[in-house]
Amino acid sequence: MSRACTAVVLAGSRNEPDALCVANGVAHKALIPVGGQPMLVRVVETLLRSGRISEILVSIAQPELALSLAPIAALARDGRVKLIKSASTPGESVLAAIDAADNAWPLLVTTADHPLLRTEMIEYLLDHAPHDADAAAAVVDEGVIHAAYPDAVRTYMRFRDVAFSGANLFLLRTPNAASVVAFWRHVEANRKRPLRLMAALGLVTILRFIAGRLDSVHALHELGKRCGATLSVVRLPFAEAAIDVDKPADLALVTRILGRRATC
């Protein structure tokens, strides 16, 4: 895909105190330094280096925190980065970003706690997402992660044909993708109401998933029908794409990986 994207970086935060922030002496997780650079700066600079991004929207509850970082402040002055207020959930924040982007398509969505993001990952998703898909999610197969980092603890979606972990990287290609984000917001709102969630996702589909009888192709088809969009996943060959920073063990692993990169 040659068309330039608007990138959205989700830098929201939980309402409760974040142990990682406390341990690292920062006010926001996106400001945690990794390999000498705040995570948010790493992600934004990687997006710009890819050469596939026309504008970056950083979604954060307190824009002044992002502006406290000199590289982000300079990019904001140049108009290459725009700061927008995040909403209470990731889904709502993406919908707000779609509005802020004046419904420009496509949009590439990632997160500020993804300091291992590389230009190769971005290019792979953009180049391999099916042209007929309204939205595509980057994932990494369990085998790819275990081969590179056998001790890494990740969360996997297990289907009959494959198990994969998300890569915090999404391509929203067309206006139909907004309905996918709206559905995501509905799931977020009802995550503590299992009966409503089952009604939204379909009881038969959920039972097949629990029983290990649901394959990934059928799951995407069923989800797409309920969202009114064509969905796809792109299986990245990069184990690091599935490693974000949610807990101290993740931060330690990311620091080791970046340390090895620096010595290569």
HELIX and SHEET records of a PDB file:
HELIX    1   1 ALA A   19  ASN A   24  1                                   6    
HELIX    2   2 LYS A   29  LEU A   31  5                                   3    
HELIX    3   3 MET A   39  ARG A   49  1                                  11    
HELIX    4   4 PRO A   63  LEU A   67  1                                   5    
HELIX    5   5 ALA A   70  ARG A   77  1                                   8    
HELIX    6   6 PRO A   90  ALA A  100  1                                  11    
HELIX    7   7 THR A  119  HIS A  128  1                                  10    
HELIX    8   8 GLU A  142  ALA A  148  1                                   7    
HELIX    9   9 ALA A  177  ALA A  189  1                                  13    
HELIX   10  10 PRO A  194  LEU A  201  1                                   8    
HELIX   11  11 LEU A  203  ILE A  210  1                                   8    
HELIX   12  12 SER A  216  CYS A  227  1                                  12    
HELIX   13  13 ALA A  239  ALA A  242  5                                   4    
HELIX   14  14 PRO A  248  THR A  263  1                                  16    
SHEET    1   A 7 VAL A  81  ILE A  84  0                                        
SHEET    2   A 7 ILE A  53  SER A  59  1                                        
SHEET    3   A 7 CYS A   5  LEU A  10  1                                        
SHEET    4   A 7 LEU A 107  THR A 111  1                                        
SHEET    5   A 7 ALA A 163  LEU A 172 -1                                        
SHEET    6   A 7 ALA A 135  ASP A 141 -1                                        
SHEET    7   A 7 LEU A 231  ARG A 235  1                                        
SHEET    1   B 6 VAL A  81  ILE A  84  0                                        
SHEET    2   B 6 ILE A  53  SER A  59  1                                        
SHEET    3   B 6 CYS A   5  LEU A  10  1                                        
SHEET    4   B 6 LEU A 107  THR A 111  1                                        
SHEET    5   B 6 ALA A 163  LEU A 172 -1                                        
SHEET    6   B 6 MET A 157  ARG A 158 -1                                        
SHEET    1   C 2 PRO A  33  VAL A  34  0                                        
SHEET    2   C 2 GLN A  37  PRO A  38 -1                                        
END                                                                             
